[in-house]
Amino acid sequence: IRLALGATPRQILSALLERSARWSIAGCLIGLAAVLLMRVGVGSSIGIGEVVAGLAGAIVMLLLALLATWHPAHHAGATDPLAALNSQ
């Protein structure tokens, strides 16, 4: 529908990647907060290695989410708007 309304493929790709990044960052922050709360609840101290591992895992998850979003977003931007509207 966005293509039919005049959005460029680049705008569609940007919008979908931005939405995916927002949700992924929110999920990573919630997950890291939950891990920290569980660690405090158990009474364990958190070392720098565990913090680095948690941040690295969050970054990897964010990159995987963006990579998983890129292909469908690219395909959506390359779709002919008339063909998409006629198929429905």
Protein Blocks (a to p, Z undefined) as FASTA:
>chain_A
ZZmnopafklmmmmmmmmmmmmmmmmmmmmmmmmmmmmmmnopacdfklmmmmmmmmmmm
mmmmmmmmmmmmmmmmmpcfklmmmmZZ
